[in-house]
Amino acid sequence: MVEGKETRGLKGRFGIMDGFSELLKGSGLEAVSDQHGGYFLDKVRPLPASNGSLPDLGETIATDVVNVRASRFKQIGPMPGLNLTREEIPGNVQSITAEEIKESKAMTMAELLNSRLQSVNVNDYQGNPFQMDITYRGFTAGPQIGTPQGLSVFMDGIRVNEPFGDVVNWDLIPMNALAGIDVFPGSNPVFGLNTLGGAIAVRTKNGFDDPGTDIQVLGGSFGRKQVMLSTGGNNGRVGGFFALNRFEEDGWRNNSPSEVMQAFGKASLRTDNLDLHGSITYAGNDLIGNGLVPKEMYDQDKESVFTSPDKTKNELLQYQIAGAFQVNDNFSITGQVYRRKSDRKAVTGDINRDFADSDGFGKNSFATRRPKPGEKPVCAFASTNSYRIPDYYVAPSIFSGFSMTMLNALDYSAGNTSYDLDGDGDYDVADAIADGSLDPSTLNQTLNAEAQFLAAATAFEQYMFNGEQGSFGTGAGYASNTLNGNFEPSAIYTGMLPDRGGSWLNNLVNQDAPAYFTDTGDPFAAYALIAAAPLNGPDCGAGTLGSDVQMVGGQIRVLDSDGNFIKRNGAFEPKGTGAGYEDGTPNAVLSSVDIGQIIRGGSMQFNWDSGRHKFMLGTSQDYATNTYTNSQILALLNADRKAYAAPDEIGAEFAGARFPVHNNDFNGSSKTRSAYLSETFTPVERLHVSASARYNYTRVMTNMRVRRNTRDISLSQGTASWMQYLLCDGATLADCNQDLLNNPVPDPDYIAGGSYGGSEYYDPWEKEVATYHKVNPSFGVSWSPHDTLNLYGNWNQGTRTPSAIELGCAFDDTVVTTNPLTGNKINPMPRSLVSGRACTLPTALSGDPYLPQVVARTLEFGARGKLANGWDWNASVYNTNLNDDIYFVAYTATQSFFDTIGKTRRRGVEMGLGGKEGKWDFKANYSLTDATFEAMTKIANADNSSVNHVSTKDPDWNMMTVEPGDRMPGIPLHNINLNLGYQATDKWRIGLTMVAHSWSYARGNENNEHRGGTTQSIIKSDPGNTNQTITVTRRFNGDGKTPGYAVFNLNTSYDFGNGWLANLTVNNLLDKEYFSASRLDINPFSPSINGAIGASGFNYNSNDWQSTTFVAPGAPRAAWITVKYDFNADKRR
């Protein structure tokens, strides 16, 4: 009915029906209302006879055929208002319509863009279809914190790049609410910050343009279930639209279920000159993506995961009010205000990489065990006196000639039987009372006035007195400044509890008692304080432990058959060949991250369209606040390599197993104010000259405090030690603090807050403010020498300001000569390396300062048009140069930061062809994307075979050098997607899609020099003899590349009539094994050479670990059936 008909479009102001009449004039068609706010085209109905008043014109009337083509208008800029045809835009703008979105049956934005657009590829580093990185022209938009972002994404004019990291959570965009997608190439400044390589503009549906109601239900492979509902309608003035998407699946890999809940609602008011919309978007999603897996592990089990869980909970609540007012035929005003609250909570289970570090466990490097029944490492003492010291007896004067022989023998550590009277194996207080050495009536007797010294020294034993550590809960002892008759201090209190050795009143006969006072009436009479028997006696302390262990430094260390201590990591036994120790060794880490973000903003745009001039002037302001907290806790792996917290199973000395460690507290804000303009001038028909510019002013505030010296005190080095003595607030064991009695006490400066919180845990708050401003221009020309050919060229510039996380992890290269932690003089070094801070994304920031903004400049030339048979084609070339690009760079093997790496470049070619022939339709896209580093930089990666692994004294040890021209990882050079459709009947359609990408480099192979299958001999110091060395052989598996692949997907649908439609989707039709991304890393589950292998497969000798390629496997063949019911199908016929 419409084939071959064309129209020149509309100019001016019309009502709805008047506009249709003008648009369809001479075409033989008319617009007919469906009485529900929609319209359909029909042939012009013949006029009824008017009583024979007209002359007979014969049976037919011959008319000329009018051939008209209408070009689809595209919004220029994040907001509607200024609409240009494709021929007026000097760039390869790509679009996906609502109909194409529906036909694609794509579940996610990544799947849709990857199968439909040029220069797009996806990397599934996270292992979840809703969490893929989308790369366009070598620039990324994705959900991974720390991945440099280079694309800006808008939903109805709202920038959805999150303020913390500029990441894009694709799962928060409801697919069944989308009316269309436009992708604008290059560094177009109109789209604001972060538009380095392009902008993706998503538009949502409304009740006027998308009337009707349908519901569809999907089910099939991987336990996937989905229900989608959309409904819209209007009464000609007021409209509404609502979309709901509920999705859940078990996932095709182990431990990988996900749930998605999305809702979108929009209310609209439309008059002849006003469009007003208010919308709400909600999403609450639980996503599990267990990331990459070693290739060897994948070969053994295709569904395996490296470690789990890796759970992300995203929640969004977004409000928007947007409007457009048509002032007159040539002038309109558009505007919007919004509020967006986006929260992320994540829990990840990973390998404990401290295990392999030479000092990763510090004092906790030795195998230990917990006390067995009957073993009582802590002696608990009652305190029922008024002085808050252990209950005590008063012994005779220690300077009056009284024999102290018997009291010197008091011992609570078992084994001293010389003076045992009651047969319990010890000479204790009970024996001393029995033999008359102590008078029981002196228990807690009132002390003289000078006893005030006891109150002053209370803190010394209020919780414990640990003679070896002497750190927790202790205060200064007391020694009187007044001398007694023996020229000794008249009173001394430095603790009165026995030491582990047995002679607990040290050198009493030498008048060196730890607790005594002088008789006020006799300056020569001094009386010792003797502690009452412990509540958990008569035997307690280290002497109660078995012969298989030894108490050292507050740790119950296990002995081997030769009486030697055992290292938890066998690599640190003599010659590096030990088996290691599984029991109680924390081989995993559970990390929790909580990010809260609130963004508020608004914009206003003035639009003029005078035919020859299309001019836009706009302004916007966006204000974002964000908070970031994280904690980590040591954990264990079960047989499925799932990490779980197990404080009672992990060695008691690991404080990090009982108490979460917080690396940072962070809050920040950013405010961006912008003014922009765009002019498209048509001096003559078919020639369009465009210019645009945007001024951005951004102020970023970061406020952060960081755990001190995160480099030197790792999560695994936090020590907890058994104390010797515990003071209890009563006369029974039930009155004791049971946690202190039955567990070792952590170093207070390692644990933040709570009962054990230390004042030295955090560095002081650091508040920093950075401001950025710049004017970014764009210039372009588009010329159509013929109706079927359009040529264009464009140059533009865009910028990106560093995100809060990049500023928080920025490298400070300020040279210092004094250690800020100790005040000692040092050799000149960058401040970040001296301070010992480390940035361990996503759990730790470093709190270091400034980075410059990234500047991108793009030059593009292209052509597009139609072939004689009506097929569309396009071809373009582009080059984007970045200055001050930001990358996550390692400066040592253990310290990484975001830093400016100088120049990078993306350049490429794009080509497309599409059209229809009879019942067939097709679209083919090809792109070449060459993304390279253009400045030398150094990046640490011990798993790259090309770096120096031998000499730790070499400053480039474990560092690779990236040279100009090295290709960036994760970006394939060649990309192809094909879409083929066949309309078998008017009710049955078949579609076939192919997505193909060439190989790309793996992350960790930024220097492009890694070679798989090689081995290296790594020289290390012998842990058993530091004067000797040992040789460890390291094998490097995998070639450091992600292989190329091609995947075919089938889609077929059948319309049963009466509103019922069924669809079958088969992804990976040929069941192709492929990988979308890869990374070089170490595999702790390598086969044993010397190490013990745990139930999870963990190897407890890190010398056995092999470097390998971790891969992101693609899903195998899968099929889903969708049943859809259209409630308005009869009205669409």
Secondary structure, 3 states (H helix, E strand, C coil): CCCCCCCCCCCCCCCHHHHHHHHCCCCCEEEEECCCCCEEEEECCCCCCCCCCCCCCCCCCCCCCCCCCCCCEEECCCCCCCEEEHHHCCCCCEEEEHHHHHHHCCCCHHHHHHHHCCCEEEECCCCCCCCCEEEECCEEECCCCCCCCCEEEEECCEECCCCCCCCCCHHHCCHHHEEEEEEEECCCHHHCCCCCCEEEEEEECCCCCCCEEEEEEEEEHHHCEEEEEEEEEECCCEEEEEEEEEEEECCCCCCCCEEEEEEEEEEEEECCCEEEEEEEEEEEEEEECCCCEEHHHHHHCCCCCCCECEEEEEEEEEEEEEEEEEEECCEEEEEEEEEEEEEEEEEEEEECHHHHCCCCCHHHCECECCCCCCCCCCEEEECCCCCCCCCEEEEEECCCCCCCHHHHCCCCCCCCCCCCCCCCCCCCHHHHHHCCCCCHHHCCCCCCHHHHHHHHCHHHCCCCCCCCCCCCCCCCCEECCCECCCCCECEEECCCCCCCCCCCCCCHHHCCCCEEEECCCCCCCEEEEEECCCCCCCCCCHHHCCCCEEEECCEEEEECCCCCECECCHHHCHHHCCCCCCCCCCCEEEEEEEEEEEEEEEEEEEEEECCCEEEEEEEEEEEEEEEEEEEEEEEEECCCCEEECCCCCCCCCEHHHCCCECCEEEEEEEEEEEEEEEEEEEEECCEEEEEEEEEEEEEEEEEEEEECCCCCCCHHHCEEECCCEEEECCCCHHHCCHHHHHCCEECCCCCCCCCCCCCCCECCCEEEEEEEEEEEEEEEEEEEEECCEEEEEEEEEEEECCCHHHHHEECCCCEEEECCCCCCEEEEEEHHHHHCCCCCCCCCCCCECCCCCEEEEEEEEEEEEECCCCCEEEEEEEEEEEECCEEEEECCCCCEEEEECCCEEEEEEEEEEEEEECCEEEEEEEEEEEEEECCCEEEECCCCCCCECCCCCCCCECEEEECCCCECCCCCCEEEEEEEEEECCCCEEEEEEEEEECCEECECCCCCCCCCCEEEEEEEEECCEEEEEEEEEEEECCCCEECCEEEEEEEEEEEEECCEEEEEEEECCCCCCCEEEEEEEEECCCCCCCCCECCCCCECCHHHCEEEEEEEECCCCEEEEEEEEECCHHHHC
